[in-house]
Amino acid sequence: QVQLAESGGGLVQAGGPLRLSCAASGLTLSLYTMGWFRQAPGKDREFVAAISRSGGSTLYADSVKGRFTTSRDNAKGTAYLQMNSLKPEDTAVYYCAADLTLSWSRTSDKANEYDYWGQGTQVTVSS
Protein backbone atom coordinates (compact mmCIF):
# COMPACT_ATOMS: atom_id res chain seq x y z
CA GLN A 1 0.00 0.00 0.00
CA VAL A 2 1.42 3.34 -1.08
CA GLN A 3 1.49 6.05 1.52
CA LEU A 4 2.87 9.58 1.52
CA ALA A 5 3.04 11.17 4.95
CA GLU A 6 3.74 14.87 5.36
CA SER A 7 5.11 16.26 8.60
CA GLY A 8 6.66 19.46 9.90
CA GLY A 9 3.73 21.79 9.59
CA GLY A 10 2.72 24.17 12.35
CA LEU A 11 2.37 27.77 13.42
CA VAL A 12 5.19 30.17 12.64
CA GLN A 13 5.63 33.92 12.70
CA ALA A 14 6.01 35.84 9.49
CA GLY A 15 9.61 35.85 8.35
CA GLY A 16 10.37 32.54 10.00
CA PRO A 17 11.36 29.18 8.52
CA LEU A 18 9.69 25.81 8.46
CA ARG A 19 10.72 22.52 6.89
CA LEU A 20 8.21 19.99 5.65
CA SER A 21 9.02 16.34 5.12
CA CYS A 22 7.24 13.79 2.97
CA ALA A 23 7.99 10.19 3.88
CA ALA A 24 7.06 7.61 1.26
CA SER A 25 6.24 3.98 1.90
CA GLY A 26 5.07 1.23 -0.42
CA LEU A 27 6.91 2.70 -3.39
CA THR A 28 10.47 3.27 -4.57
CA LEU A 29 10.89 7.02 -4.29
CA SER A 30 13.64 7.18 -6.92
CA LEU A 31 11.07 6.24 -9.60
CA TYR A 32 8.93 9.31 -8.93
CA THR A 33 9.00 13.00 -9.56
CA MET A 34 7.92 14.64 -6.30
CA GLY A 35 5.72 17.67 -6.09
CA TRP A 36 4.41 20.02 -3.44
CA PHE A 37 1.04 21.73 -3.64
CA ARG A 38 -0.98 23.82 -1.23
CA GLN A 39 -4.56 24.81 -0.68
CA ALA A 40 -5.68 27.80 1.33
CA PRO A 41 -9.23 28.12 2.69
CA GLY A 42 -11.64 29.07 -0.05
CA LYS A 43 -9.01 28.77 -2.76
CA ASP A 44 -8.08 26.19 -5.35
CA ARG A 45 -5.13 23.90 -4.86
CA GLU A 46 -1.99 25.43 -6.34
CA PHE A 47 1.41 24.21 -7.33
CA VAL A 48 4.35 25.10 -5.08
CA ALA A 49 7.43 23.13 -6.13
CA ALA A 50 8.62 19.96 -7.84
CA ILE A 51 11.83 17.98 -7.99
CA SER A 52 12.94 15.42 -10.53
CA ARG A 53 13.83 11.83 -9.78
CA SER A 54 17.54 12.64 -9.73
CA GLY A 55 17.10 15.83 -7.74
CA GLY A 56 18.95 17.70 -10.46
CA SER A 57 15.92 19.58 -11.77
CA THR A 58 13.54 21.70 -9.74
CA LEU A 59 10.56 23.88 -10.54
CA TYR A 60 8.96 26.56 -8.38
CA ALA A 61 5.88 28.71 -8.44
CA ASP A 62 6.72 32.38 -8.89
CA SER A 63 5.17 33.16 -5.51
CA VAL A 64 7.74 31.03 -3.65
CA LYS A 65 10.80 31.32 -5.87
CA GLY A 66 13.83 32.41 -3.87
CA ARG A 67 12.16 31.56 -0.55
CA PHE A 68 11.35 27.84 -0.82
CA THR A 69 13.69 24.98 -1.67
CA THR A 70 12.73 21.42 -2.39
CA SER A 71 15.11 18.48 -2.03
CA ARG A 72 14.99 14.73 -1.70
CA ASP A 73 16.85 11.80 -0.24
CA ASN A 74 15.98 8.74 -2.29
CA ALA A 75 17.85 6.42 0.05
CA LYS A 76 15.67 7.58 2.93
CA GLY A 77 12.51 7.66 0.82
CA THR A 78 11.84 11.25 1.82
CA ALA A 79 11.28 14.57 0.08
CA TYR A 80 11.60 17.95 1.73
CA LEU A 81 10.32 21.49 1.36
CA GLN A 82 12.38 24.12 3.13
CA MET A 83 10.35 27.29 3.52
CA ASN A 84 12.07 30.53 4.49
CA SER A 85 10.85 34.10 4.85
CA LEU A 86 7.32 32.86 5.33
CA LYS A 87 4.44 35.23 4.71
CA PRO A 88 0.84 35.13 5.99
CA GLU A 89 -0.27 34.37 2.42
CA ASP A 90 1.69 31.09 2.62
CA THR A 91 -0.89 29.82 5.11
CA ALA A 92 -2.42 26.66 3.66
CA VAL A 93 -2.57 22.90 3.86
CA TYR A 94 0.51 21.58 2.10
CA TYR A 95 0.47 18.31 0.20
CA CYS A 96 3.22 16.22 -1.29
CA ALA A 97 2.57 14.12 -4.38
CA ALA A 98 4.40 11.48 -6.41
CA ASP A 99 4.44 11.13 -10.21
CA LEU A 100 5.75 7.86 -11.65
CA THR A 101 7.99 8.70 -14.60
CA LEU A 102 10.75 7.20 -16.73
CA SER A 103 12.55 10.52 -16.97
CA TRP A 104 15.27 11.34 -14.45
CA SER A 105 14.93 15.06 -15.16
CA ARG A 106 11.19 15.61 -15.47
CA THR A 107 9.29 18.03 -13.25
CA SER A 108 5.62 18.97 -13.42
CA ASP A 109 3.35 21.67 -12.04
CA LYS A 110 0.17 19.85 -13.10
CA ALA A 111 -1.73 18.19 -10.27
CA ASN A 112 -3.46 15.72 -12.56
CA GLU A 113 -0.12 14.21 -13.55
CA TYR A 114 0.61 13.03 -10.02
CA ASP A 115 -0.36 9.50 -9.07
CA TYR A 116 -0.25 9.55 -5.27
CA TRP A 117 -0.99 12.19 -2.68
CA GLY A 118 -0.41 12.66 1.01
CA GLN A 119 -3.04 13.73 3.52
CA GLY A 120 -1.55 17.19 3.95
CA THR A 121 -0.06 19.20 6.78
CA GLN A 122 -1.27 22.58 7.99
CA VAL A 123 1.06 25.58 7.81
CA THR A 124 -0.11 28.76 9.49
CA VAL A 125 1.91 31.96 9.28
CA SER A 126 0.97 34.70 11.71
CA SER A 127 1.59 38.36 10.98
VOVO-278245 format. One line per 10 residues: their letters; for each residue z, y, x of N, C-alpha, C. Coordinates in nm, 4 decimals, always signed. Layout:
<recs>
A> Z Y X Z Y X Z Y X | ...
</recs>
This chain:
<recs>
QVQLAESGGG> +0.0000 -0.1195 +0.0841 +0.0000 +0.0000 +0.0000 +0.0000 +0.1245 +0.0876 | -0.0970 +0.2120 +0.0632 -0.1081 +0.3340 +0.1422 -0.0084 +0.4374 +0.0923 | +0.0585 +0.4997 +0.1852 +0.1517 +0.6049 +0.1488 +0.1462 +0.7164 +0.2524 | +0.1403 +0.8400 +0.2032 +0.1518 +0.9584 +0.2871 +0.2780 +1.0309 +0.2436 | +0.3669 +1.0561 +0.3385 +0.4947 +1.1169 +0.3045 +0.5140 +1.2452 +0.3825 | +0.5131 +1.3576 +0.3107 +0.5363 +1.4873 +0.3736 +0.6864 +1.5120 +0.3873 | +0.7221 +1.5845 +0.4917 +0.8605 +1.6265 +0.5114 +0.8609 +1.7574 +0.5878 | +0.9761 +1.8232 +0.5892 +0.9902 +1.9457 +0.6660 +0.9855 +2.0728 +0.5850 | +0.9610 +2.0606 +0.4566 +0.9592 +2.1795 +0.3731 +1.0989 +2.2361 +0.3539 | +1.1055 +2.3552 +0.2963 +1.2348 +2.4166 +0.2721 +1.2220 +2.5649 +0.2472
LVQAGGPLRL> +1.3350 +2.6331 +0.2566 +1.3423 +2.7771 +0.2366 +1.3505 +2.8458 +0.3716 | +1.2668 +2.9454 +0.3925 +1.2641 +3.0172 +0.5191 +1.2414 +3.1652 +0.4914 | +1.2923 +3.2491 +0.5776 +1.2704 +3.3925 +0.5629 +1.1312 +3.4304 +0.6130 | +1.0793 +3.5350 +0.5571 +0.9487 +3.5843 +0.6008 +0.9512 +3.6109 +0.7509 | +0.8433 +3.5708 +0.8167 +0.8345 +3.5853 +0.9611 +0.8804 +3.4632 +1.0376 | +0.9465 +3.3725 +0.9706 +1.0005 +3.2541 +1.0365 +0.9013 +3.1410 +1.0452 | +0.9380 +3.0352 +1.1213 +0.8522 +2.9182 +1.1360 +0.9028 +2.7992 +1.0534 | +0.8130 +2.7067 +1.0336 +0.8462 +2.5807 +0.9688 +0.7432 +2.4794 +1.0143 | +0.7845 +2.3562 +1.0341 +0.6889 +2.2523 +1.0717 +0.6927 +2.1395 +0.9697 | +0.5782 +2.1100 +0.9147 +0.5652 +1.9989 +0.8209 +0.5129 +1.8762 +0.8944
SCAASGLTLS> +0.5610 +1.7620 +0.8504 +0.5116 +1.6342 +0.9017 +0.4535 +1.5527 +0.7873 | +0.3583 +1.4701 +0.8210 +0.2974 +1.3790 +0.7236 +0.2925 +1.2411 +0.7877 | +0.3801 +1.1537 +0.7433 +0.3883 +1.0186 +0.7990 +0.3057 +0.9235 +0.7133 | +0.2150 +0.8527 +0.7770 +0.1265 +0.7607 +0.7057 +0.1719 +0.6165 +0.7240 | +0.1641 +0.5406 +0.6175 +0.1904 +0.3977 +0.6244 +0.0856 +0.3244 +0.5414 | +0.0569 +0.2004 +0.5807 -0.0415 +0.1227 +0.5072 -0.1855 +0.1549 +0.5434 | -0.2047 +0.2401 +0.6424 -0.3394 +0.2702 +0.6913 -0.3320 +0.3004 +0.8407 | -0.4472 +0.2934 +0.9053 -0.4571 +0.3269 +1.0471 -0.4991 +0.4722 +1.0579 | -0.4056 +0.5581 +1.0955 -0.4293 +0.7020 +1.0889 -0.5523 +0.7454 +1.1682 | -0.5808 +0.6773 +1.2779 -0.6922 +0.7181 +1.3639 -0.8273 +0.7042 +1.2955
LYTMGWFRQA> -0.8344 +0.6390 +1.1805 -0.9601 +0.6237 +1.1072 -0.9825 +0.7367 +1.0068 | -0.8899 +0.8296 +0.9989 -0.8926 +0.9309 +0.8931 -0.8896 +1.0733 +0.9465 | -0.9751 +1.1561 +0.8897 -0.9555 +1.3002 +0.8999 -0.8341 +1.3346 +0.8153 | -0.7496 +1.4239 +0.8655 -0.6302 +1.4635 +0.7924 -0.6423 +1.6087 +0.7486 | -0.6028 +1.6327 +0.6260 -0.6095 +1.7673 +0.5723 -0.4762 +1.8111 +0.5144 | -0.4611 +1.9423 +0.5052 -0.3438 +2.0025 +0.4409 -0.3945 +2.0969 +0.3318 | -0.3327 +2.0866 +0.2176 -0.3643 +2.1727 +0.1036 -0.2338 +2.2263 +0.0478 | -0.2441 +2.3284 -0.0344 -0.1233 +2.3821 -0.0981 -0.1563 +2.4300 -0.2384 | -0.0525 +2.4320 -0.3198 -0.0676 +2.4806 -0.4562 +0.0542 +2.5631 -0.4933 | +0.0271 +2.6893 -0.5237 +0.1327 +2.7804 -0.5684 +0.1404 +2.7758 -0.7203
PGKDREFVAA> +0.2549 +2.8143 -0.7769 +0.2692 +2.8122 -0.9228 +0.1618 +2.8949 -0.9905 | +0.0956 +2.8361 -1.0885 -0.0052 +2.9070 -1.1641 -0.1384 +2.9237 -1.0936 | -0.1512 +2.8628 -0.9768 -0.2757 +2.8767 -0.9011 -0.3389 +2.7398 -0.8753 | -0.4660 +2.7418 -0.8429 -0.5353 +2.6191 -0.8081 -0.4932 +2.5726 -0.6686 | -0.5091 +2.4437 -0.6460 -0.4857 +2.3902 -0.5125 -0.5879 +2.4499 -0.4160 | -0.5425 +2.4842 -0.2963 -0.6337 +2.5432 -0.1990 -0.6193 +2.4753 -0.0633 | -0.7288 +2.4780 +0.0083 -0.7331 +2.4208 +0.1413 -0.6532 +2.5061 +0.2386 | -0.5843 +2.4405 +0.3314 -0.5078 +2.5102 +0.4347 -0.5637 +2.4795 +0.5739 | -0.5714 +2.3508 +0.6078 -0.6134 +2.3129 +0.7427 -0.6597 +2.1679 +0.7427 | -0.7399 +2.1338 +0.8439 -0.7835 +1.9960 +0.8619 -0.7991 +1.9675 +1.0100
ISRSGGSTLY> -0.7848 +1.8399 +1.0441 -0.7988 +1.7984 +1.1832 -0.8768 +1.6683 +1.1875 | -0.9676 +1.6594 +1.2828 -1.0535 +1.5422 +1.2940 -0.9760 +1.4206 +1.3454 | -1.0404 +1.3078 +1.3386 -0.9777 +1.1832 +1.3834 -0.9287 +1.1922 +1.5270 | -1.0082 +1.2542 +1.6118 -0.9726 +1.2641 +1.7536 -0.8709 +1.3729 +1.7805 | -0.8585 +1.4664 +1.6874 -0.7742 +1.5830 +1.7101 -0.8470 +1.6947 +1.7815 | -0.9719 +1.6705 +1.8189 -1.0461 +1.7696 +1.8948 -1.1091 +1.8793 +1.8114 | -1.1201 +1.8574 +1.6807 -1.1769 +1.9585 +1.5920 -1.0763 +1.9945 +1.4837 | -1.0627 +2.1225 +1.4598 -0.9737 +2.1699 +1.3541 -1.0462 +2.2743 +1.2701 | -0.9962 +2.2919 +1.1493 -1.0541 +2.3882 +1.0558 -0.9384 +2.4522 +0.9813 | -0.9461 +2.5846 +0.9631 -0.8383 +2.6558 +0.8962 -0.8928 +2.7490 +0.7888
ADSVKGRFTT> -0.8138 +2.7673 +0.6857 -0.8442 +2.8707 +0.5880 -0.8228 +3.0068 +0.6545 | -0.9010 +3.1040 +0.6133 -0.8890 +3.2379 +0.6723 -0.7474 +3.2939 +0.6561 | -0.6829 +3.2591 +0.5465 -0.5508 +3.3157 +0.5171 -0.4421 +3.2673 +0.6129 | -0.4675 +3.1567 +0.6841 -0.3646 +3.1032 +0.7740 -0.4095 +3.1015 +0.9195 | -0.5329 +3.1368 +0.9438 -0.5868 +3.1320 +1.0800 -0.5041 +3.2216 +1.1719 | -0.4674 +3.1660 +1.2867 -0.3869 +3.2407 +1.3825 -0.2377 +3.2273 +1.3607 | -0.1973 +3.1736 +1.2449 -0.0552 +3.1557 +1.2156 -0.0178 +3.0077 +1.2053 | -0.1077 +2.9265 +1.1541 -0.0816 +2.7835 +1.1351 -0.1606 +2.7027 +1.2373 | -0.1011 +2.5912 +1.2783 -0.1673 +2.4981 +1.3692 -0.1446 +2.3561 +1.3211 | -0.2535 +2.2817 +1.3099 -0.2393 +2.1415 +1.2727 -0.2618 +2.0531 +1.3949
SRDNAKGTAY> -0.1914 +1.9430 +1.4000 -0.2035 +1.8483 +1.5108 -0.1771 +1.7078 +1.4571 | -0.1927 +1.6110 +1.5428 -0.1700 +1.4735 +1.4995 -0.1299 +1.3867 +1.6176 | -0.0593 +1.2812 +1.5858 -0.0236 +1.1798 +1.6849 -0.0624 +1.0458 +1.6237 | -0.1793 +0.9974 +1.6599 -0.2295 +0.8737 +1.5980 -0.1406 +0.7548 +1.6299 | -0.0825 +0.7526 +1.7474 +0.0051 +0.6417 +1.7855 +0.1287 +0.6353 +1.6964 | +0.1758 +0.7519 +1.6544 +0.2933 +0.7579 +1.5665 +0.2549 +0.7565 +1.4194 | +0.1256 +0.7658 +1.3906 +0.0825 +0.7663 +1.2513 +0.1256 +0.8898 +1.1755 | +0.1281 +1.0036 +1.2444 +0.1819 +1.1253 +1.1841 +0.0924 +1.2450 +1.2137 | +0.0761 +1.3290 +1.1126 +0.0079 +1.4569 +1.1277 +0.1097 +1.5686 +1.1063 | +0.0779 +1.6847 +1.1633 +0.1729 +1.7951 +1.1601 +0.1031 +1.9246 +1.1189
LQMNSLKPED> +0.1826 +2.0132 +1.0604 +0.1362 +2.1487 +1.0316 +0.2454 +2.2438 +1.0774 | +0.2196 +2.3115 +1.1879 +0.3126 +2.4122 +1.2382 +0.2781 +2.5452 +1.1740 | +0.3745 +2.6046 +1.1071 +0.3516 +2.7292 +1.0348 +0.4394 +2.8372 +1.0956 | +0.3775 +2.9400 +1.1471 +0.4494 +3.0526 +1.2068 +0.4211 +3.1799 +1.1279 | +0.5037 +3.2799 +1.1508 +0.4852 +3.4101 +1.0849 +0.4633 +3.3934 +0.9357 | +0.5496 +3.3158 +0.8740 +0.5327 +3.2862 +0.7318 +0.5475 +3.4102 +0.6453 | +0.4711 +3.4127 +0.5379 +0.4709 +3.5232 +0.4437 +0.5117 +3.4714 +0.3054 | +0.5643 +3.5577 +0.2201 +0.5985 +3.5132 +0.0841 +0.4811 +3.4479 +0.0117 | +0.3596 +3.4945 +0.0391 +0.2422 +3.4365 -0.0268 +0.2083 +3.2963 +0.0225 | +0.2789 +3.2482 +0.1250 +0.2615 +3.1093 +0.1690 +0.3461 +3.0131 +0.0856
TAVYYCAADL> +0.4283 +3.0671 -0.0032 +0.5112 +2.9825 -0.0888 +0.4242 +2.8937 -0.1760 | +0.4476 +2.7626 -0.1678 +0.3663 +2.6656 -0.2421 +0.4200 +2.5256 -0.2163 | +0.3680 +2.4314 -0.2904 +0.3856 +2.2903 -0.2571 +0.2724 +2.2527 -0.1623 | +0.3084 +2.1954 -0.0504 +0.2103 +2.1583 +0.0515 +0.1875 +2.0075 +0.0482 | +0.0594 +1.9709 +0.0521 +0.0195 +1.8314 +0.0466 -0.0611 +1.7939 +0.1702 | -0.0380 +1.6744 +0.2219 -0.1293 +1.6221 +0.3222 -0.2212 +1.5204 +0.2546 | -0.3379 +1.5012 +0.3140 -0.4376 +1.4122 +0.2568 -0.5161 +1.3455 +0.3689 | -0.5690 +1.2263 +0.3403 -0.6412 +1.1478 +0.4402 -0.7810 +1.1143 +0.3898 | -0.8783 +1.1349 +0.4760 -1.0206 +1.1129 +0.4441 -1.0767 +1.0096 +0.5413 | -1.1080 +0.8912 +0.4904 -1.1648 +0.7855 +0.5747 -1.3055 +0.8243 +0.6181
TLSWSRTSDK> -1.3305 +0.8263 +0.7492 -1.4604 +0.8696 +0.7990 -1.4952 +0.7966 +0.9272 | -1.6257 +0.7809 +0.9506 -1.6725 +0.7197 +1.0746 -1.6782 +0.8203 +1.1887 | -1.6799 +0.9479 +1.1543 -1.6972 +1.0521 +1.2548 -1.5655 +1.0893 +1.3207 | -1.5648 +1.0937 +1.4535 -1.4450 +1.1336 +1.5274 -1.4229 +1.2849 +1.5235 | -1.5270 +1.3604 +1.4846 -1.5162 +1.5061 +1.4931 -1.5206 +1.5771 +1.3580 | -1.5296 +1.5014 +1.2502 -1.5466 +1.5612 +1.1186 -1.4179 +1.6238 +1.0660 | -1.4321 +1.7411 +1.0067 -1.3255 +1.8029 +0.9293 -1.3809 +1.8394 +0.7918 | -1.2953 +1.8629 +0.6958 -1.3418 +1.8968 +0.5619 -1.2394 +1.9841 +0.4918 | -1.2907 +2.0828 +0.4166 -1.2037 +2.1666 +0.3345 -1.2182 +2.1330 +0.1862 | -1.2838 +2.0239 +0.1550 -1.3100 +1.9853 +0.0167 -1.2124 +1.8776 -0.0294
ANEYDYWGQG> -1.1303 +1.9115 -0.1265 -1.0269 +1.8191 -0.1727 -1.0852 +1.6887 -0.2247 | -1.2015 +1.6939 -0.2865 -1.2555 +1.5725 -0.3458 -1.3112 +1.4741 -0.2431 | -1.3092 +1.5129 -0.1172 -1.3548 +1.4214 -0.0124 -1.2395 +1.3419 +0.0481 | -1.1192 +1.3720 +0.0072 -1.0022 +1.3026 +0.0611 -0.9645 +1.1851 -0.0288 | -0.9298 +1.0752 +0.0368 -0.9073 +0.9505 -0.0355 -0.7622 +0.9300 -0.0785 | -0.6695 +0.9765 +0.0035 -0.5275 +0.9545 -0.0248 -0.4516 +1.0860 -0.0122 | -0.3476 +1.0976 -0.0946 -0.2677 +1.2195 -0.0987 -0.1191 +1.1860 -0.0958 | -0.0431 +1.2769 -0.0352 +0.1012 +1.2656 -0.0414 +0.1548 +1.3280 -0.1686 | +0.2857 +1.3209 -0.1841 +0.3517 +1.3735 -0.3037 +0.3787 +1.5225 -0.2934 | +0.3754 +1.5760 -0.1733 +0.3953 +1.7186 -0.1553 +0.5367 +1.7538 -0.1135
TQVTVSS> +0.5482 +1.8675 -0.0459 +0.6784 +1.9198 -0.0057 +0.6793 +2.0701 -0.0324 | +0.7904 +2.1179 -0.0871 +0.7992 +2.2585 -0.1272 +0.8303 +2.3467 -0.0065 | +0.7547 +2.4533 +0.0064 +0.7813 +2.5575 +0.1061 +0.8032 +2.6876 +0.0307 | +0.9166 +2.7494 +0.0539 +0.9490 +2.8761 -0.0110 +0.9814 +2.9784 +0.0964 | +0.9092 +3.0896 +0.0935 +0.9278 +3.1961 +0.1913 +0.9867 +3.3165 +0.1195 | +1.1047 +3.3560 +0.1607 +1.1713 +3.4701 +0.0971 +1.1402 +3.5980 +0.1724 | +1.1330 +3.7069 +0.0978 +1.0984 +3.8362 +0.1592 +1.2235 +3.9107 +0.2026
</recs>
